Amino acid sequence: MDMERVQAISMSSMTEGCVPPEFIRSEKEQPAITTLHGYDHQIPTIDFGDPDEVNLTRLIAEASREWGMFQILNHGIPVHVINNLQKVGEGFFDLPQEEKEVYAKSPDSKSVEGYGTRLQKEEEGKKAWVDHLFHRIWPPSAINYRFWPKNPPSYRDANEEYAKCLRGVADKLLSVLSKGLGLGENELKESVGGDELSYLLKINYYPPCPRPDLVLGVVAHTDMSAITILVPNQVQGLQLFKDNHWLNVKYIPNALIIHIGDQLEILSNGKYKSTLHRTTVNKEMTRMSWPVFLEPPPDLVIGPLPKLISEDDPPKYKTKKYCDYVFCKLNKIPQ
């Protein structure tokens, strides 16, 4: 084990009523101090089944430019498919610790896949109140079943069914986002890897915390991906940074939350926004989420699309391989 898991720390902390100092954030990060209180802001909610394609494109493009985050209803993934995904994910984290550790990623691994706690270099040595499990769910050539839990027994079936349904949502999203930039419907998908686009699932497990006012589940960040498609559980905790304030995001049952990732911001030359967001935790309940990061192939070179730059709108971002972008981001190296 590379370090003590937050799930175990939570059990002792709840008994003692305090958290270890390495989890306590500075005042500039503490949720109780930095959150704009008084209301929960609902990010744009869009009917993904809207038969009016022009209207759907307009709404998604506006949300991507102004917010960088929105939620979609009528997305076509059956409720039972999402429920099964959640059930088997919860089942994995309910397993005895030694069984979960079978899927742990080794400390020297260059891949994020596997069960773990620490993900990236943290400023000031602080730790996030979360354990996680990463593994790819599409395409088949990218899947390493070594990191797919054998228990619960239905884990594989539930994830494969969700992946099958999610591909349709992802293709439609990329098509609509492409048209929202004035491009052909397939141009954006091809620019992020086409059929080689990788679907990386992460299960976030945020156990109860006696001092949720002082800690963060995940620190402020933007997603490295092209797009992130997220399923939450019923416990709220997502926040985004907008108009110089941290806002609580109110999400609604059976919706999918969509994050514009860094790669779409780069390709669009800043027309779409990759929004800064973070996660808070709960004193009584475990919060979980299931984001899927749509990632380009490692060696794919990504930069502002030529059709979206001009003399009046020159490139705002460097062009580089996706793997190089990831390395810089995880190690806090300027891009």
C-alpha positions, 0 to 999 in steps of 0.5 A: 500500500502506497499510503493509508487510505482515506476510507480508513482515515475517515473511520478513525477521524469520525470517532475522534471528531478531527482530521489529520493536519495534512488534510486541512486547507489554507484559508484561501481554499477552505470551503466554509470561507471561500464558498458563496453561500445562500443559494445553490446555482443550477448550471444550464440544464439541457434537453438532449433529446430536443428534436430541434437540432439548431436549438440544441446546438445553440444551447450547448454551444452557449453553455460551453462558452459561458459556463464550461459545464452543463447537465443533460436530460433525456440522454438516452441511457436507461436509469437501470444502467446508471443505477447498476454502474453506481451499485457495483462501484459502491460494492467495490468500496464496501469490500474488505481493504485487502481485497481492494488493494489487489487492484492498487496501482504500483507507486512507480506506475506511469499509468493512472489506472488502478485503486489509489489515493494520491493522484498528482503533485499537491502544493504545500503537501496537502492531501485530498479527502478521496480514494479512487479507482481508475480504469479504461472502459473503451475501446476494447484495445485500451482495456486492462482487465487487471484493474476491473474488480472481480467483485461484485460479480456483476462489475464487468457487465455493468461497466460494459453496458454503461460504456456501450450506452455512453458512446452514443452520448459522446458521439452526439455531444462531439457532433453538436459541439463541432457544429457549435463552432461552425465546423463539420459534425465530425471534425471535432471528434476526428481532432481528438482521436476519432475512434481511438478516443479513450474512455477513462472511468474514475470512481471517486469515493469521498467518505464522511468527514468530521470537518467538511468546512476545512477539507476538499475532496478534490482540489480546484482543477480543470480536466485534462480531457476533451470532455468529461461525462459524470454521474454523481450519487445523491450527495451534492458536493460539486462546486465551480468557479464563476464570476470570481466566486466558488458556487455550489452546483445543484444537480438533478436526478438522472442527469449527466454532468458535462465538463468541457475539458482542456483539449476542447478549450485548446482546439476551439482556441478558447471559444469553449471554456474548461471550467475550474471546479472542485469537490467538497465533502459531507459530514454524515454521508459518503459522496461518490461520482463516476466521471468518464474522461474522453482522452485523445491518444497519447501521441496525438498532437493538439493545438488550435484548429486552423479554421478557428484562428485568424489574424484577428484571433491568433492562436492562444495555446501551444500545440503539443502531444497530449501525453506531454500536456498530461505530464506538465499538468500532473507535475505542475509544469507551466504549459 
